[in-house]
């Protein structure tokens, strides 16, 4: 079965947090679909590479000298990104879709934090929590 490669939905507005949360959700969706595919790992390889590109964008934004996030948060998200990299490389080596839970868990946790930050940012009396590299410009191609 050939799984769709297009986007299921697209983020609305120009809010970087929403875009990043959506990208993580989309990457997770593709991984979950790929884990069920019976195409000798082709879908899994593509989904893992997409995830790897997404996290590389985050890493580049986090190490940028102009990154507005506090150092402690940058360091924590970079540590998570190293964990994600290790899991992705391990899955690229064996293409075992039954072992993608750690990647999905991290993607979803960061996406949830970014989504909460985006909704808080719309309220003028609440300061948004700084969870991820939300001021990066993401250009992840399918």
N, C-alpha and C positions, 0 to 999 in steps of 0.2 A: 504494500500500500504506500502510495506517495503522499507524504504529509505536506500541508501547505507551507510555503516559505514566506508568503506575504505577511503583513502585520494584521493581527486580529482587530486591533483598534489603535488609535493614535492619541497621544496626549493632547489635551486642549490647553490653549493659552501658551504664554511664553515663560511660565515659571520654571526655572531650572530644576528645582526639587521635584516637581511633578514629572518632568521629562525623565529625570534620572530614575525615579521610582518606577515609572512606566517601562523604561528600558530594562531594569532588573526583572520586572514582572514578565516582560516579553521573553527575556533570555531564559527565565525559569520555565515558562510555558513551553518553549521550544525544547528544552532539555527533557521535560516530562513526556512530551510527545515522542521524542527521539528514543527514549528508554523503552517505549512500547513498539517501536518500528521493527520490522523484520526485513531489513535491507542490508544486512552484513555490516552494520556499524556506520554506514554513510551518513545517516541523519544525526547520529550521536556525535560523530566527528565534526560535522558542521555546527551543531548546537554548542559543543564544547569550545570550538574556535570563536564563535560569536561571544560566548561568555568571557573567553580570554581577552578578546579585543576590548570589551566593555570594561573589564577590570584594569586593563592597561591604560585606558583613558582616565579612570579614577586615579590610578597611581601617578600618572603624569601631572594631573591637577593637584594632587596632594603634596608632591615634592616641589612644586613651583614656588618660588620665593614670594610671590604675590598671593598665595593661598590665604584667604582671610580666616580660615578655621584655626582655633587654638591648637598649639603644638600637641597637647595631650590627645585631642581628638584625631588629629592627623596621624599620630603614631599608632593609635588604636586601630583606625581603619586600614592603615598600611599593614599592620600585623595581620588583620583579617584577610587582606588581599594576598599576602604571602601564603596563608593557609588555603585560600581559594586556588591560587596558582598550583600548589602542590597536588590538590585534589584533581584539578583539571588535567595536569600532566599524567597523573596515575590513571585517570580514566581514558586519556588518549592512548595510553600504552595497552590497555586491555579492552576498552570500549564496553565495559560492563555497566549497563544501565541500572542495574540493581544497587549500585554503589554511589549514586549521585545525590543522595539525601543531604550530605554536608554542604554541598554547593547550593542546593535549593534552599536549605535552611538559612544560610548566610545571605543569599540574595533576597529572600523574603523578609528577613529581619531588617536589613538595611532599607529595603523598599518601604516597609511599614514605617520606619523612623523618618524617612524622607517625606512620606505622605503626611504624617502627623505634623511635621515641620511646615509643610506647605499650607496645611489648613490653619495652623496657628499664625502663620505669617499674614494671613488675610484678615485676622482679627487685630485691630489697632492697639488693643490693650495687652496683648500677650506676645512676648518675645519668642520667636521660633527656636526650638532646640537645634543645635548644630550636630547633625548625626553623620553626614557623609560629605562627599566632595561636591556639594550642591552648587557651587559657583563655577564648575567646569563647563565647558562647551562640549557636548557629546555629539559625535558624528559616527555612529555605528551603522555600518551597512549590513544588509542582510546577507 
